[in-house]
Each structure stands twice: as structure tokens, then as C-alpha cells.
Amino acid sequence: MKTAVEDWSQRSRELARLLSRSALGDRLAFGQLYERTSGHLYAVLLRIQRDRDLAADLLQEVYISVWRAAANFDAQQSQPLTWLTHIARNKAIDSLRRAQAQPQLASVHADHDDDDRPDLDLGLADEAPGPEQLLVRASDARQLAQCMQDLSAPQRQSVALAFFDGLSHAEVAAQMREPLGTVKSWVRRALMTLKNCLERAAQRDTALGA
């Protein structure tokens, strides 16, 4: 889906400028990019990789990749934070696969109502895998696609922007041109539905493999 740069927030336009400068070898711009995005990307890493030391190491790997690939950023394809989030998620998932470890979902936003990023664990206290764990664990992309069909069209779009692209609730609301409270409700309900569907699929896979 194409993006309209003129509709971006001031923050997104500034991050795009810093990425552009970084692609030209501007280390000062790259440093500013790090300062403005590292907290968010570290949170993304911690949602998948709960080992804080390893997440910190992965964060450095993320920015090495960003420095090398900054010229590949395409403003017509995605917003800057979305592009950076994909790099971070891929690094974290690859680290889990290399270690043959099960991903753990750690909430880094729970109980903070003033932070509008999605609480991907939905505040659940049980031991069951969360949406992030089940997503990483799923080996069949068709399984996820089938589960996404259980969502309404607005839920699919909002959860894709929030869960897969790493946008905050406020950024999702701005992009969808919907009230913030409505978007928060869509994301929460979508993640619950997705979690339940992927849990059932995982149980079926376990039963078939037994």
C-alpha cells in the first residue's frame, strides 16, 4: 500500500529526513535518528526477546543494518518507523530461531495509559502464548491468513498497522482517520480474536504431531 508523505506526522517526516541524510553518510543525522527511535525499537525487541542484555546487543545490530541499508528506505512504500520496526522484528525473530528458543512476550507498556502503543499481551496474566509468540511460532503463513479472516475489515487494518508495522494507537488513528478510542478497541479485540484462533491452530498442530 502506497503512503502519502504529505499526510505523515511531523515526526515521520523528520525521521525520513534523517534516514535520507544517513544514507549519504551523515553520522550526525544517524546519531539523531538513534536518539529518536532507539527506545521504541528496544521495546519492539523486548516484546520478542525477553533477555535484556541480548535485546541490547540486537539493538546495536539493528542500527548497523540501518546504517548500511538506509539508502533502501522507500518513502512511497512505508513510513520510517514502520521500516525500522520491521528490521528490529526480523533481528529478534532470527535470534530466537538461531537459538532454537521459544519466543516470550513481555509487555513494555502495560499499566501506562498515557502510552498509546499497543499492549500486545493484552494484560493477560496466564502462561498461555500471546499473539506475538504464536505468530513467530507459526510455520504456515496460510494459518495466519485464515485467522486474519476472522477479523472485520477495520480490525484487520488496525491490527496490521499496530501489530505488524509497530505504529502507536495515535498513529493508527491518524492514518485511518478514526477516533483514537475506536482504534484502541479495534486493536484490542482483534488481538484477542487472533490469539484465540492461533492458539486453536497450534493445539491442532500439536495433536496431529503427537
N, C-alpha and C positions, 0 to 999 in steps of 0.2 A: 504494500500500500504506500503510495506516494505521500510525502509530507509537504505541507505548505509552510515554508520557512517564515513567511510573514505572520503566520498565526502562532509562532513559537513565543514562549515567555522570554523576557529579557535574559534570564539565566541561561536558557538554552542557546540563545544567540551568542551570548558571551562565551559559553563552552565551545561552541562551534568555531568561534574566532580563535580561541586558544589552541584548539586542535589543528586549525589551519596553520597557525604560527609554529606549532610544534613540528608539523610536517616539514617545515622549512629549516628545522634545526634550531629553533629559538628555545634555548634552555630556560630562560626566564618565564616564558609563556607556559612551558611544560611544568615548571615548578608551581605556577599559579593554578594550572589545571589539577595538579596533585592536591594542592591545599583545598580546592573547592569540591573535589569528588572523592577523595580517599576515604572519608568517613562513611559515605554511602556504599562504596564498593566493599569496604571491610565488613559492613553489615551484611551485604549480599553473601560474602564468603562464609561468614559465621552461620548463616542460615543452613548451609550445606555441610560445612566442615567446622565442627564444634571445638576442635583443638585450636586455641587462640594463637599459640606460637606458630603452628603450621599455617593458619589463616594469615598471619602477619607476613610469613615468608611468601605465601601465594600472592599477597597484595603487591609485593615488590616484583614478582614475576608478571603480574598483570600490567604494571606500568612499564616494564621493559618491553612487553609486547605492544603496548600503546605507543611508545616512543618509536618503535620500528615500523608500526603499521598505521601511524597517524595519517599518512597520505591516502590510505584506503578508505577513510571515512567519507561517506557519500550523504550529504545533507538531504538529497532527494529520496533517500531510502529509509532513513531513521533519524531520530533525534540523538544528540550527542550522548546523553546519559543512557539511552537505550542501547546504543552501540557499545559503550563502556561496560554496561551491565552484562551484556552477552559475553564479552571477553572474560569477565570475572566469573560468571557462572560456569563457563566452559573449563576454566582453570580448576575450579573447585571440583567439578564433576570428574575431570580427568585424574585429579589427585586421589579421589576415592576409588576410582576404578583401578588405578595402579596399585593401590594398597589392598585391593580386594576387600574393602571395608563397606559396611552398611552406612549410608548417609544418615545423619542425625539432624533433626530440625530444631534449631534454637531460636526462640523468639527474641528479637533485639528491640522490639517496640512495644511489647505488652505493658499494659497498665500506664501508658503515657498517652492520654487522649489528645495532647497537643501535638503529637507527631502523627501526621496523616498518612504515613506509609503503611501498606497493608500488614496486618498481623497474621503472618502466614500459618501460624499454629492455631489461630482462632481461639487462643486462651485455653486450649484443651490440656487437662492435667493427666490424661490417661497415657498409657505406654504405647498405644497404637501408632503406627506410622502416620505422619502428616502428609499433606499433598506433595510437598517438596520431595520427601523420601520416596513416596510411591512413584512420582514422576521420574526420578533418577533411576529407580529400580526397574521400571517398566522397560522391557526389551522390545516390545512390539508397538510401534508408533500408531498402528491401527487401533489398538486398545485405547489409547488416549483420545484419538479422534472420535471413537464411538462414545466415550464418556462425555466429551465436549458437546455431543449432540443432545445430551440430556438437559443442557442449559438453554435458556432463552437467548435470542439474538443479542439483546443488551448485556446479558450476563457474560456471554462468550466474548464480546468485545471488551468489556471492562476487565475481566479476569485476564485476558490476553495482554492488555496494556499494563496491568498492575503486577501480575504474577510472572509473566514471561519477559516483559520489557522493563520491569523494575521501576515503573513510574509511581509517583506518590498518588494518593487518592485525589489530591487537589489537581495534579497534572492530568489525571484521567478525566476528571470532571471538566476541566478546561478543554481538553481535546474532544470530548464527546458532547460538550455544550449542554451538560446536565447539572442539576444541583448536587452539591457535594454529598449531602445526606443520602440522596438516591444512589449515587455511585458506591458509597460505602456499603449500603445494603445489598446492592447487586454483587459486589465483590465477595462479601461475607457468605451470602447464600450460595454463590457459585462455587466457592472453595469447599463448602460443606458437601454440596452435591458431588463435586469432583472427587473429594476424598472418599465418600461412601462408595462411589462407583469403582474407583481404583482399588479400594480395599476388597470389594467383592471379586474383582478380576484377579487380584493377587491370590485370594483364597482358592479360586478355581484353578489357577495355575499350580498352586501347592498341592491340591487334591489330585490333579492329573499326574503330577510328578511323583506322588507318593507310591 
